[in-house]
Amino acid sequence: MPSVNGIDFGNISSIKGVPWSLVSNIVGVSVSHAPTSPYKFYYSSLPSTTSPNVTNTTSNTILNSVLIPSNTFDVGGVLECLIRIRKSGTASVYTWRIYTNIRNSLTGASLLAENVVSTGNVFYNETIRYFSLSRGSLNYLGVYQNQTDLGVGASTTSLLSSIPFNLSVDNYIISAIQPSSSSADIIYEDITLIRGYE
């Protein structure tokens, strides 16, 4: 447990709103240790530096592929995925998807989520999905549900679906985009944030 000058303050995360990670910078205060991160897995790219600019194609194209190393989770947990898509121009509409695979490829990948953007003047699309991991499975709701229907406090009539998900091997979370027509519009992934809790 964290302590200041030998006094144990228990399992608390801040003093007067100041996080333990900053307390060590205060003159005359020593911190025995700070609380560990609540995440079993954390990936962020803000803005994304790995996404290609997708243009003049109708191919299903990987925007980002995030490795979750083997044995990151012991028995299960929750994955939170936040992905923001940006687009220039109004000529194209597109379908955006999340997959998982044991390799960095769409070949053999399992589809977890799909969002069809059917209006050309949608320049910004942000999606959050939650997936639970348990007993060797990844569980999800409504692949084809619009993500705004599955936010905090939302409900859905979709039944829970699941696919095998081996925690003892490497797994990838892959986002991809497929324009419905070839145009000069540029589509790219602006933000990728994936967090894992156990």
C-alpha positions in Angstrom: 0.0 0.0 0.0 1.2 3.5 -0.7 2.8 5.5 2.2 4.0 9.0 2.7 7.0 9.5 5.0 6.3 6.1 6.5 2.6 6.7 7.1 0.4 4.1 5.4 -2.6 5.6 3.7 -4.1 2.3 2.5 -5.2 1.5 -1.0 -6.2 5.0 -2.2 -5.4 6.5 -5.5 -4.9 10.2 -4.7 -4.4 12.8 -2.0 -6.8 15.7 -2.3 -7.3 14.8 -5.9 -3.6 14.6 -6.7 -2.8 11.1 -8.2 0.0 9.1 -6.6 1.9 9.3 -9.9 2.3 13.0 -9.3 2.8 13.0 -5.5 6.5 11.9 -5.9 7.2 15.3 -7.5 6.2 17.2 -4.4 9.2 18.3 -2.4 9.7 16.4 0.8 7.2 13.7 0.1 8.3 10.2 -0.7 6.0 7.5 -2.1 6.7 3.9 -1.4 4.9 2.8 -4.6 1.9 3.9 -6.7 -1.1 1.8 -7.5 -0.7 -0.4 -10.6 -2.7 0.3 -13.8 -6.2 -1.2 -13.8 -5.7 -2.4 -17.3 -4.4 -5.9 -18.3 -4.0 -4.5 -21.8 -3.7 -1.0 -23.1 -3.2 0.3 -26.7 -3.7 3.9 -27.9 -2.8 5.7 -31.1 -4.0 9.3 -30.8 -4.2 10.2 -33.6 -3.5 6.9 -35.4 0.0 6.9 -37.0 -0.5 3.4 -38.5 -3.6 3.8 -40.5 -3.2 4.0 -44.3 -5.2 6.5 -46.4 -7.8 4.4 -48.2 -8.8 5.9 -51.5 -9.7 4.8 -55.1 -10.6 1.3 -54.1 -13.5 -0.9 -53.1 -11.3 -3.5 -51.4 -11.7 -4.4 -47.7 -8.6 -2.8 -46.3 -7.0 -3.1 -42.9 -6.8 0.2 -41.1 -5.1 -1.0 -37.9 -4.2 -4.3 -36.4 -3.5 -4.5 -32.6 -1.7 -7.5 -31.1 -2.9 -8.8 -27.7 0.0 -11.0 -26.7 -0.5 -14.5 -25.4 -1.4 -14.9 -21.7 -2.3 -11.2 -21.4 -5.5 -12.4 -19.6 -5.4 -15.2 -17.1 -9.0 -16.4 -17.0 -11.1 -13.8 -18.9 -12.0 -10.1 -18.8 -13.5 -7.3 -20.9 -12.1 -5.6 -24.0 -13.2 -2.0 -24.8 -12.5 -0.8 -28.3 -12.9 2.8 -29.4 -12.2 3.6 -33.0 -12.7 6.9 -34.9 -13.0 7.0 -38.7 -12.4 10.2 -40.6 -13.2 10.9 -44.3 -12.7 13.6 -46.8 -15.1 14.2 -49.7 -18.7 13.2 -50.2 -18.5 10.8 -53.1 -18.3 7.5 -51.2 -20.0 5.6 -48.4 -18.4 2.7 -46.6 -18.7 -0.3 -44.3 -16.4 -0.4 -41.3 -15.7 -3.7 -39.5 -13.9 -5.1 -36.5 -12.4 -8.6 -36.7 -10.3 -10.9 -34.5 -7.7 -13.3 -35.7 -4.7 -15.3 -34.4 -2.6 -13.7 -37.2 -2.3 -10.2 -38.7 -4.6 -10.9 -41.6 -8.3 -10.8 -42.7 -7.9 -14.3 -44.1 -9.7 -16.6 -41.6 -10.6 -13.6 -39.4 -13.9 -13.6 -37.3 -16.2 -10.7 -37.8 -17.1 -9.0 -34.5 -18.8 -5.7 -35.5 -20.0 -4.0 -38.6 -21.2 -0.4 -39.2 -22.6 0.7 -42.5 -22.1 4.4 -43.1 -24.7 5.1 -45.9 -24.5 8.9 -46.2 -21.7 10.5 -48.2 -21.4 13.6 -46.0 -20.5 11.6 -42.8 -17.0 12.8 -42.2 -16.6 11.5 -38.7 -17.7 8.2 -37.2 -16.7 7.1 -33.7 -17.6 3.6 -32.5 -17.2 1.9 -29.1 -17.6 -1.8 -28.6 -17.3 -4.0 -25.5 -16.4 -7.7 -25.7 -16.3 -10.1 -22.8 -13.7 -12.9 -22.5 -14.6 -16.0 -20.6 -14.0 -19.8 -20.7 -12.1 -19.7 -23.9 -14.7 -17.5 -25.8 -15.0 -14.0 -26.9 -18.6 -12.8 -26.4 -20.3 -10.0 -28.3 -23.7 -8.5 -29.1 -25.1 -7.8 -32.5 -22.5 -7.7 -35.2 -24.8 -5.7 -37.4 -26.1 -3.3 -34.8 -25.4 0.3 -35.2 -22.9 1.1 -32.4 -24.9 4.0 -31.1 -27.5 1.4 -30.0 -25.1 -0.4 -27.8 -23.6 2.4 -25.7 -23.7 2.8 -22.0 -27.2 2.2 -20.6 -28.5 1.0 -24.0 -30.4 -2.2 -24.6 -30.7 -4.6 -27.6 -32.9 -7.5 -28.6 -29.8 -9.3 -30.0 -28.8 -12.6 -28.5 -25.2 -12.9 -27.1 -22.9 -14.5 -29.7 -19.5 -16.0 -29.1 -16.5 -17.4 -30.9 -13.5 -19.4 -29.6 -10.8 -17.1 -28.2 -7.7 -18.8 -26.9 -6.0 -16.6 -24.2 -2.8 -18.6 -24.4 -1.9 -17.6 -27.9 -1.4 -14.2 -29.7 -4.7 -12.6 -30.8 -5.2 -9.6 -33.0 -8.0 -7.0 -33.0 -8.3 -5.7 -36.6 -10.3 -2.8 -38.0 -11.0 -2.6 -41.7 -12.8 -0.3 -44.1 -14.5 -1.1 -47.4 -15.8 1.8 -49.6 -18.8 1.0 -51.7 -17.4 2.7 -54.7 -14.0 3.8 -55.9 -13.5 7.6 -55.5 -11.0 10.2 -54.6 -12.3 10.4 -51.0 -9.7 9.6 -48.4 -10.8 7.4 -45.5 -8.5 6.7 -42.5 -8.5 5.8 -38.8 -8.0 8.8 -36.7 -8.1 7.3 -33.2 -7.6 3.7 -31.9 -8.0 2.9 -28.2 -8.2 -0.6 -26.9 -8.3 -1.4 -23.2 -8.5 -4.7 -21.4 -9.8 -5.3 -17.9 -9.7 -8.5 -15.8 
